[in-house]
Amino acid sequence: MTVSFELTARDGAARTGVIRTTRGDVRTPAFMPVGTAATVKAMMPNSVRQTGADILLGNTYHLMLRPGAERIARLGGLHRFMNWERPILTDSGGFQVMSLAGLRKLSEHGVTFKSHVDGSRHELTPERSMEIQRLLGSDIVMCFDECPALPASDDEVARAMRLSMRWAARSKEAFGDRPGHALFGIMQGGVNRDLREESAEALVNIGFDGYAVGGLAVGEGQAAMFDVLDYAPGFLPEDKPRYLMGVGKPDDIVGAVKRGIDMMDCVLPSRSGRTGQVFTRRGQINIKNARHQDDPRPLDEDCTCPACRNYSRAYLHHVFRSQEIISSMLLTWHNLHYYQEIMEAMRQAIAEGRFDAWEAAFHEMRAEGDIAPL
């Protein structure tokens, strides 16, 4: 079986459909929780599935350093290792290499860098990235690329993009013929329309199973990101999935889907849960604030997650302030549940041709803000 993509409905530029893999279907638009080190922090795999997630993201860079891709392969692959039998997408390691600019050396061949774990030296190339992702056994593999932080000059963005396109061709060759596994190319080009178009043309000429819009949410701001998304997805084939990497906040996600994006990932819902930041349909809540300490109401009375069904704001405030582990568990579950609720609502709205009305109601509710304190 090959990985395939079927579009089932459109409403403006927004799309809904399904990515079919040997490990199950992924409903799009899809949000992928991030399992950096073979775990979504503070969550059991079955709990992640209960939030509505069809697919997880694993991190090539972190897994190659610890516990090591070869070790994971010997233990049966990433799915068995982390007890997640549904699809997994692995990133290429390119973003982490960008974030380690002070520890790396970049060349045409690839990147050498020092491990943030123990200072040991490693080399990551397109070929090695493909090998690591093969050892992990991920269903969707990402090309190795260079992702420059923004703002950056057009010359620097162009240099990085063209290097990434040469690396994309090497990634495709190294990936080889792997039935049941997909390889996605990554568009670069910063906020420059001409560079984005050049990048997309290069990727389409190479040919991939899906295409990512990379190099956004790296410091350019939401307005600039949306400006790029107004045109960049249109440079990519309509019959392939479009993946916006590393995004984002709820209104980022809705804006991206509105502009034709099918897949997203972000650490925000899980990381925020661990720091007491809660996403609800009325906006963001800081559970550490004293206004919640005597409040018997749930985070969101319309939410069906365990945190909202079974616990009060007062309790969640208490366990967060007491640094109890259950705080991270409950708040992360709630955030991931809310994100998946957004995805399901958008899928239904697109299928029924009412996305604009749904989006207006989404923003209107968030603008009202949290319920009044008692």
N, C-alpha and C positions, 0 to 999 in steps of 0.2 A: 504494500500500500504506500502511496505517496501522500505527502501532506497537501491538502487542497483547501481552497477558499471559495465559498459561495456567498454572493451578495443576495439578500432576500428582500430588501426594501431600501428606498432612498427617500429623504425628505430634505429638499435643498441639497446642500453638500453633505449633510449627515447621512451615514450609512449604517445598516445593521446586517449581520450575516453570521456565518459560522466558519471557523477554521477546523477542518477535520484531520485528526491525527490518529496514529495507532493506539494512543493511550486515552482517547476520548475527544469529544468536541469542545471547542472554545467558542462561546457565544461572544459576538462583537456588537458594539464596542465592549472591550474587555479591559478591566484593571487587574494588573498582576501584582499581588503582594510580593515584597522583596524578602527572599530567604538568603541573605548574604552568605552566611557560613553554614549552609544546609539546614537552616531553621528560620522560620519567621519568629523573631524574638517574642517571648512570653506567650507563644501559642503552640498548641498541639496540632499536628497536621489535620486530624479530623475536625478540629475546631475551625481551622482556616477554611476547610471545605464547607462547613456549615454556614459560614458567612456568605457563601455563594461564589467563591473563587473557583474558576475552571483551570487555572494555570498559575504557576509560581515562577519567579525569576531567581536564578542562582548566579553567583558571582565568580567568574573565572579567576580573577586576580587573587581573591581571598582564599579560594579553595585550592589553588595551586600552591600557595604558601603553607596552608594548614587546613586539612591534614595531608594534602598532596593528591593530585589527580590519579597517580598510579595506585596509591593506596585505596582510593575510592573505587577504582576499577576492579582491584583484587577482591573487594568486598561486595561486588555485584552491581556497581554503578550508583549514580546519585539517587535515583528513584528508590531503590531498596535501602540505601544508606540512611536516607532521611524519612523513610516510610511515607512517601508521597507517590502514589501510582499514577496520578494524572499527569498531563503534560508539564514540562519544564522548559523554559527559555533560559539560556545562559548568555550573559553579556561577554564581550570579547576581552575585557581587561583594559581597553583603551581609556575609558574615563578615569579609572583609578590611577593609571600612569600619568594622566594630565594633572591629577591632584597631588602627585608626588614629584612635581617639577624640580624641586630642590634636591631630589635623590636620584635623578634619572639622567641618562645620556641617550639622545635620540640620533638615529642615523637612518639611511635608506633601508638598511637591513632590518632594523627593528629598534627595540628599546632595551637598554640595560639599566637596571635599577637596584637599589638596596631595599631589602625587605624592611617594612615598618615593624615587623615582629621581632626579628633578631639581628638585623643588619646584614644578613647574608646577601650575596650578589646573585641576580637572576637575569635572564634574557627572555624577552617576550617578542616574538616575531609573528607574522601572519601564519606561518606554518606551525609554530609551537602553540599558538592560540587554537588553531583547528585541532591539533593533537590533544590538547587538554580537554576541549569540549567533546571530542570523540570519546576520550576515556571516561568523562563524566556521564556520557550517554544521553545528553539533553536532546529534546525533540526539535527545538528551534535553536540554531546556532547563529551567532552574530559575527560578521566580519571584523577583523582587527583594524582599528582606525586610530587616528590622532584627533583628539577633540580639544581645540584651543579654547581657553577661557576668554570670555568677552568682558570688557571691550578689547578689541585687537584691531590692528590696521588691516586694510584690505589685502595688502601684500602678505602679511602673516597668515591671514585666513586662507588666501589663495594657495600659499605654499603648503599649509597643512591639508587642505582639501585635496590637492593634486597628489600629495604623498598618500593620502588615504585611498584615493582611487587606484593607485598602483598596488597598494596593499590589498585592496578589494579583489583585484585580479589574481593576486597570489593566494588569497584566502580561498577563492573559488577553485583554483587548481588543487590546492592542498586538501580541500573538503572532499573532492572526488565524487564518486557515485555511492550515495548512502540512502537506499530506499527506506522510507519511513522517517527520515530526518530532513529538515528544511534548513536552508542557509539564507539569511537576510543580509542585504547590502545596507550600508548606512550613508545617507546623504549628508554632506557637510557644506559649508559655505557661509557660515555666520548669518548676518542680516543683509547680505548682498544678493539681490535677485539674480544677477547674471552668474555669479558663482554657484548659486543653488541650481540653476538650470544646467550649467556645465556639469556639475556633479551628478545630477539625475540622469543626464544623457549618457555619461560614462557608465553608470551602474546598469542602466537598461541595456546598453550594448553588451555588457558582461553577462547579464541575465541572472536573476535571483528569484527565489520562491516568495519573497516578500521584501519590503523596503522600509527602512527606518528613517525618520527625520531626526538626525543627531545634531549636536552642537547648539541646542537651545536649553533654556533654564540653567544657563551657566553665567548669569550675571547681567543679561540684557534687559530684564524687566518684562512684565506681562504684555504691555502694549507693543513692544518690539517683537516679542514672540508671536503674538497674534498677527502682526503685520506680515511676518514670514509665512505663517500658516494660511493666510489669505490666498497665497499663490503656490507655495511649495508642494502641497499634496497633489495639485493638478499637474505637476511635472512627472508624476509617477503613474504606472499602469493602474487603470481602474479595477482590473481583475485580480489584483494582488493586495494582501494586507498592508496597511500603512501604520507604522509604529512610531509614536512620539516618545523618545527615551527620557526618563527621569522626571516626569510630570505627573502630578503636582498637587496643588490645592484644589478643592472641589470646583471653584469657578474656573481654574485653568483647564480642568478636565472637560467641563461642559463646553467651554469655548473651543477646545481642540476638536471635540466630536462635531460641533457645529460646522467646523471647517474641513471635515472629511477624514479625521483620524480614527483608526479602528482599535488600536492597542496603546496602553500606557502602563508605566510602572513608577513607583515612588516609595521611598522609605518613610514619607511623612506620616501616614496614619499610624504606623507602628512606633516610630520614634516619638511622635507627639504623645501617644498613649503613655509612654514611659516617663514623660516629663509633665504629665498632668494637663495636657492640652487636648480638648475634646471637640470633635466636629459634630455638629447637629444641623438639622434643617433650618434652624434659626441662627446659624453662624457658629462661632467658636466660643468655647467655655474654658476658663482656667479653673480647674477644680480645686486648686490650692487656695483660692480666694476665700476670705472669711465669710462672705455672704452665704456660702453653702453649708456652713458647719451645723446649722440647726434646721436645714431644709429637708423635709421628709419626702419630697417629690423626686421622681426619676430624672435622669438627664434629659430624656425626651419621652413624653408620655405616649407618643405614637410609635416608638421603636420597640421591636420585639427581641432585641439581643438580651443575653443573660444579665448584663449590667443594668439595663433599664427595667427588665421584668422583675428582678429579684432584689435590687439594692437602691437605697436612697442616695441623693446627693450628699447628705450628711455622712453616710457611711463611706462613700467614695472619697470624700474630703479627708475623713479620719485616716483611712488606710494609706492614702497618698502621703499625708503629713507624717505618718508613722513609718513610712518607707517599707510597708509590707508588700511582699511580692504579688499578692492578689490584686493590688492596685494596677500594676502593669498589665496583668492578665485581663482584667475586666475592661480597662480603658482601651487597650489595644483591640480587644474583641469588638467593642462598640465602634471604634473608628473604622475598622475593616468592614464591619457589617454596614455601616452608613455608606461607605464608598461603593460597596456592591449594590446597595439599594439604589444609588444614583445610576449605576450602569444599567440595572434592570429597568428602571423607570425610563431611561433614554431609549433603550431597545424597544420598549413598548410604544413610546411616543413616536419614534421614527416609523415603526411598522404601521401605526395608525394615522400617520400623516399630520401629527399635531405637535411637532417638536418645538416650533416657535412659541406656542401657547404654554407648553410645559416649561421651557426655558424662562419665559417671563414670570411664571408663578414661582419657579425656583429662586430667582433673584429677588422677587418681592418678599418672599418668606424670610430669606436671609437678611434683607434690609430691616426687617422688624426688630431683629436682635433677640437676645435671650428673654425668657419670661421674667416678669418683675420679681425682685426678691420679696420674701415674706416679711 
